[in-house]
Amino acid sequence: MDHLFAVAGRSATPISPTGLAAEGLLERQHLQEWVIDNPQVLGDSVLVITAEFDRWADTDGVPARDRLDVLGLDATGRLVVVELKRGTADRDVHLQAITYAALVSRFDLDTLAQAHRDFLTGRGQAVEFDACRQRLLDHVDGDWSPELLQRPRQVIIAADFPKQVTHTVVWLSEMNLDIDLVQVGLWKVEGHLVVGFTKVYPTPEVEEFTLAPARVEAKAAAKKLEERSRARNAAHVLVAAGLLPDGTRLRLTPRHGAPQSIREAIVAWVGEDDERATAVWNNNTAKPLTWGADGMPYTPTGLANHIFKSVTGRTPDGIQGTTWWDVDTTDVPNTVDPDEWAALAGSSLADLAKQLSGARKDWTILHTLLSAIPSGRWTTYGDVASVIGSHAVPVGTHLATCDQCPNAWRVLTASGRVSAGFQWTDPSRTDAPADVLVGEGVRFDGGAAVPEARLSVEVLRSLLDG
């Protein structure tokens, strides 16, 4: 508010501004109380939950002197973090607000209810915990959303703001972070003090004409970054888990990022040359696919984009290419259990990566487990994989080439048969694995080991723990 006048009829007399410090008014005792008593300055329908909050001091390492000035809850279910400065805001005031927002984003309903109860108790209002909890629930329009609690809105109130703060807040707002700047002014009128609160950023005009498009762009950029990260992570997960042997054939099934009409056009286009619909997997995180049509290496998304553009002439927007490529289970590698390989039918690279997230090619636990399998018993690739946190296919591939795996002949396919890809790492051995198992006491019926000698997953876990 640049100018304030005292009006008497046709006369308008300028009123000189003053400041909180000049009038001996303090941040906590005065400015904070004005905000608590008049939460409308924070936005529509804000309920003050607490003030001077410092309960994280013992758990998060934040010094007790760092107190959150005011914490509110608006009717949408979002928390409102309020930072107060009676004079010009510090150059890093926005960092303080963001820090508090990050801390309160971990709060749940019970934490907030307890904070509200403590706040009211400190102000002489004895309210039970359950009543405080219900008060918060009743204040929110619609269902309580833990997800919304994770995105607090921030309000910084100060007498003035340095350009560094305003420039940073504008950028943060365009990146979809909600921060309001509210200017507090003080005037002396005929011996009385008048305080005013003016929202200086974002103004309605800025929100409509500047922030809205910028936030759309920010959301689009964030979405694209998320999709790219997801695709890149999928390749890393699959390579790390060792699920797909080099040379695994993949088939094209256009999905994410392509409407039905374009999917049909792509299917027709690849139908003209089957090599367009195939790719070969290589355990290379940079460009793991080799396209059958040109023999060039691609990322899953890069190849999907290339195919999309070849068919439509347009650059696609936000394709997740790992959803486009399925394992061709008709081509069974000789190192894997055919039954386990067949189970991959219809699974895209994205599906497999999701299943295997966290799996790694550290076979130390596998070797320990194999050494514990007793003579006269057998297990399957799938059960072993379940215990060590892997998948049957990479387990089988590893056993086929490992010269340090004890008792490898005691691991069979899901049907109880010796894998077609089994081979002794000692080239001088010519005896059949089934004969070795029979010699250890395992009976076979129709070429398959009898289920009575099979170790369950629970027993395998106990062997590993023991």
GULUM-840800 format. One record per residue: x, y, z of N, C-alpha, C in turn; residue in three letters. Coordinates in steps of 0.2 Angstrom, whole numbers, plus 5000, padded with zeros to 4 digits. Atoms other than C-alpha are relative to their C-alpha. Last residue first. Layout:
# GULUM-840800
XYZXYZXYZALA...
END
This chain:
# GULUM-840800
499750044995510546455049500849994999GLY500049974994509746595040500549965005ASP499649945001510146525023500150045007LEU499350025001509546355028500550064999LEU499850024993507946435036500849974999SER499949944996507646525020500349985006ARG499449965002507846375010500250065004LEU499450034998506646285021500650034998VAL499949994993505346415019500649975002GLU499749944999505546415000500150015007VAL500549945001505146235000500450065001SER499949964994506546094997499550064999LEU499949935002506045964984500050045007ARG499349984999506345784989500150074999ALA499950024993504445734990500750035002GLU500149944996504145824973500249995008PRO500650014996504945674964499950065004VAL499950024993506245724951499450005004ALA500149954996505645724933500249985008ALA499549945002506245614919499950065005GLY500149975007504645504920500550064998GLY500650035003504845484939499850034993ASP500349975006506445514947499549964997PHE500350045005507045474964499750044995ARG500649975003508345574974499749964994VAL500750024997509445474984499450034998GLY500149964994511145554981499449985004GLU499550034996511545424967500050035007GLY500250074999509945474959500549975005VAL500549994995510545654960499749945002LEU499749984993512145614952499550005005VAL499750064997511245514938500350025007ASP500550044997510145664935500249945003ALA500249974994511645774933499549965003PRO500749965000512245664919499850025007ALA500550044997514145604920499350055000ASP500450025006515345684907499449965003THR500650044997516445784919499549984994ARG499850074999518145834911499449955002SER500150035007517446004905500249925000PRO499450045001517346054924499949964993ASP499549955001516046194923500749964999THR499550004995514746054921500650054998TRP499450035003513346104909500550015006GLN499550024995511546144912500649974997PHE499449965001510646234897500549985006GLY499650015006509346104895500650034999ALA500049955005508946124913500349984994SER499449975001508745954923500050054994VAL499650035005506945924926500750045000ARG499550054997505945954942500449974995GLY500450075001504446044933500549945002SER500650004996505046214940499649934999ALA500649965002506746174933499450005004THR500350025006508146104943499550054998LEU500549955002509446154956499749984993VAL500650004996510346014964499550054999ARG500550055002511546004950499449995004TRP500549975006512246174955499649954997ALA500650035000512946094972499550024994ASN500150064998514246224974499349974999PRO500750014997514346374963500049925002CYS500050004993516146424960499449995004GLN499550054998516446384942500150005007ASP499649994993514946484937500449945001CYS499349975002514346484918500550005007THR499750035006512746384919500750024998ALA499850074998512346434937500349964994LEU499450004996512346614932500349935001HIS499549985004511146594918500750005004THR499950065004509946494929500650024995GLY499750064996510046624942500249954996VAL499349984999509746764929500449955005PRO499750005006508146674923500850025001VAL499850075002507446624940500550004994ALA500550035005507346804946500349934998HIS499849995007508246894961499449974995SER500249945003507946924979500250014993GLY499549965000508946784987499850074997ILE499649994993507546684993500550055000VAL500549974995506346704978500450025006SER500049925001507846674966499550035005ALA499449974999508146504974500050074999VAL500049994993506346464973500650035003ASP500549954998506246504954500050015008GLY499749935001507846414950499650055003TYR500149985007507146254958500350075000THR500549945000507546144973500050034993THR499949965006508345974976499550065001TRP500549955000508645854991500150054993ARG500750035000509645694993499450054999GLY500050065004511245784998499349975000SER499750064998510945945008499949954994PRO500550055002510746115001500349935001ILE500450034994511846225012499549954998ALA499650054996513146254999499749975006SER499950065003511846324987500449955004LEU500650045000511246454999500249934997LEU500150024994513046525002499449955001THR499550054998513346534984499949975007HIS500150065004511746624981500549945002LEU500550034996512146744995499849944996ILE499750034993513746784987499549975004THR500250074999512946804970500349975006TRP499550024995512946994969499849935002ASP499650065002512047034952500649985005LYS499349985002510847154960500349934998ARG499650065001508947154963500750024997ALA499650024994508247314970500449944999GLY499649944997506947344957500349985006SER499350014998506647174949500350065003LEU500050064996504747174947500749995003GLN500449994994504747354941500049945005LYS499649964995506147314929499650025006ALA499550044997505147174922500450045004LEU500250054995503647274919500549965004ASP500249964994504647414911499749965005ALA499449984996505447294899499950045006LEU499649955003503747234894500750015004SER499749954995503047074900500450044996SER500449944999501846984888500350055005GLY500449985005502746814890499550065001ALA499949935002503946814904499650034994LEU500449964996503246654911500150074999ALA500749995003503846564896499650045004ALA500049965006505646594902499350014997TRP500049934997505246514919500050054994GLU500649984997504646364910500050075003ASP500549995005506046354898499450025003PRO500550054999507346364912499450024995ASP500649994995508746464906499549955000VAL499750004993510546444899499450015005THR499950074998509946384881500350005007ASN499250014999509146544878500149945003PRO499850014993507246524873500849995000VAL499350025001506646604857500349995007ASP500050065004504746594858500749984998THR499950064997504846704873500049944996THR500350055005505046864863500249935003ASP499650055001505246984878499749954995VAL500250064996504147134876500649954998ASP499750055002504647314870499949945005TRP500150025007503547464870500349934998TRP500750035000503347494889499949974993THR499950074997505247524890499349975000THR499950065005504947664877500149935003GLY499650044996504047784889500249944996GLN500050075001503547914876500449965005ILE500150034994503348094882499949925000GLY500049964994502948194867499949955006ASP500550024994503248114850500250045006PRO499650024994504148204836499549995005THR500149954995503048204820500549975006ARG499649945002503348124803500050055006GLY500549945000501947994808500450074997THR500750025002502747824804499650074999VAL499950035007504647864805499349994997SER499849955004504347984820500049974992LYS500549965000503547844830500050064995PHE500650035004504847724825499450045000ILE499850005007506247844830499549974996HIS500149945004505347884846500250004993ASN500749995000505247704851499850074997ALA500250045005507047674847499250014999LEU499849975006507547824858499849964994GLY500449945001506447764872500250034993THR500750025001507147584872499650064998PRO500350014994508947664870499349974999THR500549954998509647634853499949985008TYR500250004993511047534845499650065002PRO499749954996511047514826499850005007MET499450034996510747354816500450055004GLY499449975002509647444804500649985003ASP500149975006507947354804500650034997ALA499950045005508347234818500050034993GLY500650015004508647364830500149964994TRP499749995007510047344843499449984996THR500350035005509447384861500350014993LEU500050075000510447414876499649964995PRO500550025005511047584873499949934999LYS500149945004511847664888499549994994ALA500549964997511547524901499950074995THR499749935001512347394890499550055003ASN500049974993511747214894500550065000ASN499350014998511247184875500150045007ASN499849974994509447154870500849995001TRP499650044996509047124852500350035006VAL499449974997507647214843500449955004ALA499550034996506247164832500650045002THR500450024993504647244825500549965005ALA500149944996505647334811499749995007ARG499449984996506447164806499850075004GLU500050034993504647104802500650025004ASP499450025000504547224786500149975008ASP499750005006502847274780500749975000GLU500250065004502047224796500350004993GLY499550054998503147364805499849934996VAL499349985002502147494796500549945001TRP500050015008500447414799500750014997ALA500050075001500847404818500049984992VAL499350034999501447584818500049924999ILE499549985005499847644810500749975000ALA500250045006498747544822500550014994GLU499850074998499747624837499849954994ARG499350005002499547794829500249935001ILE499949995007497647774829500749994998SER500250065003497647704847500150004992GLN500750015000498547854854499949944995PRO500350015007500447834857499249995000ALA499849945004501347894873499750004993GLY500049934997501347724881500250064996HIS500549994994500947574871500050075002ARG500149934998501747514855499550015005PRO500749994999502147324855499950075002THR500349945000503847284847499250005001LEU500549995005504647114850499650075002ARG500549964998506247084859499550014995LEU500449975005507546944856499450045003ARG500750014999508846904870499650044994THR500350045006510546914862499349995001GLY499849975006511446954879499749964994ASP499350025003510546864892500150044994PRO500050025007509046954900500749994998LEU500650045002508846954919500049974993LEU499850065005510547004924499549964998GLY500250064998509947104939500249944996ALA499750024994511047254936499849935002ALA499350025001510647254917500349985007VAL499950065003508847254921500749974999LEU500350054996508847384934500149934997VAL499550024995509947494924499849955004HIS499450035003508847484909500549985005ALA500250075001507347524920500549964996ALA499950044994508247674928499849934998ASN499350014998508447754911500149955005ARG499750045006506647734906500749985001ALA500350074999506047794923500349964995ARG499750034994507247944922499849935001SER499350015002506647994905500349965005ARG500050065005504847974910500749984998GLU500250064997505148084926500049944995GLU499450024996506048214916499949935004LEU499550035005504648224904500649975003LYS500350065002503348244918500549974995LYS499950054995504448374926499849934998ALA499350015000504548474910500249945005ALA499850045006502748464907500749985001ALA500350074999502348514925500249964994LYS499650034995503548664923499849935001ALA499450025003502748714907500549965005GLU500250065005501048704915500749984997VAL500150064997501748804929499849944996ARG499450034998502448934918499949945004ALA499750035005500748954909500749975002PRO500450065003499848974925500449974995ALA499950064996501149084934499749944996LEU499350025000501249224921500149935003THR499649995007499549274915500749985000PHE500450025006498349204929500450004993GLU500250075000499449204944499749984993GLU499450045001500249364939499849935000VAL499849995007498549454937500649954999GLU500450035004497949384954500250004993PRO500649975000499549444963499549964995THR500249985007500849324967499450045000PRO499950065005501649404976499749945002TYR499649975006501349574984500249954995VAL499750065003499949514996500350034993LYS500150005007499549665006500449954997THR499650065003499349665025499850004993PHE500350035006498849825034500549954997GLY499650055003499149895052499749974993VAL500450035005498450055059500549954996VAL499650035005499150135074499549954996LEU500250075000498150265084500549974994HIS499850034994498750435089499949935000GLY500349964995497850525075500149965007GLU500649965002498250395062499750035007VAL500349974994499950305064499550064998LYS500149935000500350185050499750035006TRP500349974994501050015049500050074999LEU499949934999501349905034499750035006GLY500349974994501549715032500250075001VAL499749944997501949645015499650035006GLN500449954998501449475010500350055004VAL499749944997502449364999499550055002LEU500349945001501649194994500450055004ASP499749964995502549034990499750074999ILE500549954998501748884981500350055006ASP499949994992503148784973499650065002LEU500650044996502648734955500150005007ASN499850075000504348774946499449965004MET500150035007503548944941500249935000GLU500750015001503348974960499949984993SER500350064997505148934963499349994999LEU499850065003505649064950499749935003TRP500450005006504549204957500249934996VAL500750024999505149164974499749994994VAL499950074999507049174969499249975001THR499850045006506749344961500049925001HIS500650005005505749404976500249974993THR500650044998507049354988499549994995VAL499850075000508549414979499449965002GLN500150025007507649584976500249925000LYS499449995004507549604995499949974993PRO499650055002505849605003500550024995PHE499750005006504949725014500449944998ASP500149935002503949745030500250014993ALA499549954998503849555031499850074998ALA500249944999502649405029500650055003ILE499549964996503149245021499850075001ILE500249934999501749125017500650045004VAL499649964996502148945011499850085000GLN500049935003500948815005500450045005ARG500249944997501348635010500150074996PRO499949945004501448494998499850065003ARG499350005002501648335008500250064996GLN499649984994500048365017500750014998LEU500049925000499148355000500450025006LEU499649985006499748164999500050085000GLU499350004998499048125016500550034995PRO499550035005497348175010500750015002SER499349994998495848195022500549974995TRP499650054996494248175012500750035002ASP499950065003493148325007500549965004GLY500650025005493248505012500249944997ASP499950025007494448505027499449994996VAL499849945003494048595043500149994992HIS500649965002493048445049500250064996ASP500450045005494548335049499450044997LEU499650005006495548465059499749974994LEU500049935002494248485072500450014993ARG500649995004494048295073499950074997GLN500050045006495848285078499450014996ARG499549965005495748425090500049964994CYS500449945002494148335098500550054995ALA500550025005495148175099499650064997ASP499750025006496548255108499549984994PHE499850075001495448335121500349994993GLU500350045005495348525122500349935000VAL500050074999495748635137499649964995ALA500650045002495948805131500149935001GLN500550014995497148915141499449974998GLY500449945000498248975127499450005004ARG499649944999499548845130499750075000GLY499850004993498248715130500450065002THR500649974996497648775113500150005007LEU500149935001499448755106499450035004PHE499549974996499648585114500050084999ASP500250004993498048525107500550045004ARG500549964999498548585090499750005007HIS499749935000500248505090499450055002ALA499749994993499348345096500350075000GLN500549994995498148355081500350015007ALA500349935000499548395069499550015006LEU499549954998500548235074499750075000THR499950004992498948135074500550055002ASP500549974997498548185056500150005008LEU500650035002500248155049499450035004ASP500550014995501748265048499449964998PHE500050074997503148225036499549995005ARG500250045005502848385026499949935002SER500750014998503148485042499649954995VAL500150034994504948465040499349985001LEU499850075001505048505021499949965007ALA500550045004503948655024500249934999ALA500650024996505048715038499549964996TYR499750054995506648705027499449985004THR500050065003505648795013500349945005ILE500750035001505248935024500049934997ALA500250024994507048955030499349974999GLN499750064999507648955012499749975007LEU500450065004506349085008500349945001HIS500750024996507049195022499749954996VAL500150085001508849185014499349985004ASP499950025007509049375010499949924999ARG499450025001508249425027500149974993ASP499850075000506649505026500749994999ALA499950035007506449685029500349935001THR499649955005505749725046500049974993GLY500349934999504449635057500350054996ARG499549954999504849465049499750075001LYS500249934998503649315050500750045001LEU499449974997503749145042499950075001GLU499949925000502149055039500650025004VAL499449984996501948875034500150074999VAL499849935002500148835027500650015005VAL499749964994499748645027500250074997LEU499349995000498548585013500350045006ARG499650054997496948505016500750015000GLY499850055005495948605004500349945003THR500650045001495148705018500149954995ALA500649975003496748775024499549954998ASP500350055004497848715038499450034996LEU500750015002499048825047499749954996GLY500250055005500748835055499249995000LEU500750015000501448995063499949944995VAL500449954997503149045068499349985000ASP500449985006504148885065499550055003LEU500750024999505448885078499650024994ARG500349995007507348875076499349985001ASP500149935001507948905094499750014993ARG500749984997507648725098499950074998ALA499949974993509148675086499350035002PRO500149935001508548565072500150035006VAL499449975000509348385074499950084999GLY499749995007507848295067500650045001ASP500050065004507248205083500350024993THR499750064997507548315098500149944995ASP499449984998507148485090500449935002ALA499550045004505748425080500750005003TRP500050074997504448485093500549964996ARG499350035000504948665089500149935002ASP499950075000503248755085500849984999PHE499450014996503148935090500149925000GLU499549945001501348935083500649985005ALA499549994994500048795081500450064998THR499950064997498548735070500550015007ILE499350004997497948905064500049935004VAL500050024993496448865053500750005003LEU499450034997496448945036499950005007VAL500250064996494848975026500649965003SER500750024998495449095013500049935004ASP500450035005497249155013499349985002GLY499750065003498549195026499749974994LEU499549975003497849365030500549954997VAL500249995007496249275034500650034996GLN499750055005497149205049499850014993PRO500349995007496649355059500349964995ASN500749984999496949315078499650024993ASP500450064997498449205074499350035001ILE500150055005499149345062499549945003VAL500549975005498949485074499849944995TRP500750004997499749375088499550034995GLU500350075000501249345077499349995002GLN500250025007501449525073499749935000LEU500549965003501349575092499849974993HIS500549974995502249465105499450044996GLN500350054997503249365092499450035004ARG500250055005503849495080499549955003GLU499650065001503949645092499749954995LEU500450065001503149815092500549944998LEU499950054995504249955099499649945000GLY500550004995503450085088500149955005GLU500049934998505050115077499550015006ALA499549994995505249925077500050075002ALA500150044993503549895070500550025005LEU499850075000503750035057499949975006GLY499550014995502950205052500249925000THR499950074997502050265038500550005005PRO499350035001501550445036500049935003SER499850034994499650485033500749974999ILE499650065000499250595019500249985007PRO499449984997497750715022500549945000THR499750064999496250705011500750015002ALA499350004998495050845012500349935001SER499649995006493450845002500750005002ARG500449975005492450775017500550004994GLY500549964997493750725030499750044995ALA500549965004494850585023499550045005VAL500649994995496450525032499650054996ALA500349934998497550465018499550005005PHE500650004996498650315014499850075002LEU500249944997499950295000499349995004HIS499549945001501050154993499850065004ASP500449945000500050005000500450065000MET
END
